[in-house]
Amino acid sequence: MSQSRYTPQVFDELKVLGLFNPTNHQEGIKVHSSAEPEMIEATRRLHDKGLVTQPDGGYLTTLGQEAAEHARDLLTLLGTADVAT
């Protein structure tokens, strides 16, 4: 069996993607220096991957919007998504 790619870092990145408003792509986020170090690093990684516009958040790129949508879809399929989103 292959090694799992579901690392804590990937889950942190999914958490950051979940902070963005799914109905308003003009609404960004700012991950402050006082945030949990894991969230700061996850946001930087998302920026490095081209999913967010700034190392501390900003807005989702087109690729980031698609990734966030897939993440929400997966959570819905698994039955853990907030019904309001």
Summary of the structure (lengths in Angstrom):
residues: 85
radius of gyration: 12.9
end to end distance: 35.1
largest distance: 42.1
contacts: 201
relative contact order: 0.17
helix: 46%
strand: 11%
